Amino acid sequence: MENQRQWEEEFLSKVYEKLFWATDEVSSLKPYTTKDGIYNAPPAGKYHWFCGFWGGIQWWLYKFSKDEKFLKKAKAISEDMDYGLTDFVQLDHDVGFQYLLTTVADYEITGSDRAMVSGIHAATLLAGRFNLAGRYIRAWNETKYLNPTESKTGYAIIDCMMNLPLLFWASEETGDPRFRQIAEAHADTALREFIREDGSSHHIVVFNPEDGSVVDFPAGQGYASGSSWTRGQGWAIYGFAMAYFYTKKKEYFETALKVAKNFLKRMPETGIPPVDFDQPEEPAEMDSSAGVIALCGMIDLKKWASEEDQQWLEEGICLLFKGAYANCDFTKDSQAVLQNGKELYHGGCQKVLIYGDFYLMEALMKRRGCDYLFHKQ
Ligand code: GLY
């Protein structure tokens, strides 16, 4: 255990050193993936779901080192996020990912009034996506992943569990319970409709938006309908863990634990997750990002678990750290640390995904006792 903690501290130092260098190299405020080792910027103007992760990394680096260069960059990104709010029809449920890690973190770390107002604005947009009949938060707008002409009014996805802390935060901040009530209603629906008996999760559930009945379970980013997309399992573990943190509702903790148990049962000894636990053996596609997301959730769960559960969780945490380390590039050949992510099973290739580095940094900081960027400690 002592050796493991020491190894993790050395791991963190190496990640820090690499990101210290990368911070001066990366010009985009919203990098996503690398080409020949260099981060390219997503098309200007649009605020993609992942555009908050570089800002989140900067906040973690600042919390770790107190070096003003990270504060300056994180502030610039937080201010840039305000432009996204002016064009809100392009935003979807991922305002949680986008604004928690930039604007809300800014408010919690520096006390900025502007950032607080922007955070509440983003939370209001998220609350406005709630469907009363199905008691779910609508995920996407009309154009994502599937048939772009097909209406997405009934779509909810497991990833949304990660957006709920924006609502929990907004209720705490304003004293208005509506945000929390919507978050809990969505979490209850997700628990009932997404989580399967064996502890795995669907990626997408499609509801009839008029009467709330369930009509379909498309494959989404996973291998097939009914399969277990690993990053989605990670979102479920971490998302339900955070829902428990804010509400202390036991069923959220138990759900996160059940998904974590199933995740670890299906993990290969390498500690590197496949893209989908139900994918064919060949090609051996992997998704390093799924591992570090699940890792963050398990670190949370271990804090609240019984002694017996703590034991297997700790073994899982060590395995996932080992798998993450095996995918790290600490050289200057790439501006990113974690390699070998994959966006979805059908399409794309092994590549850098900015959120891999964010959750790796978050996991290492959590092992030092931090919880979330967007929560005062
Ligand atoms: N939330 C989108 C993804 O995990 O790819």
Boltz pocket constraint, residues with backbone or C-beta under 6 A from the ligand:
constraints:
  - pocket:
      binder: B
      contacts: [[A, 49], [A, 159], [A, 221], [A, 231], [A, 343]]
      max_distance: 6.0
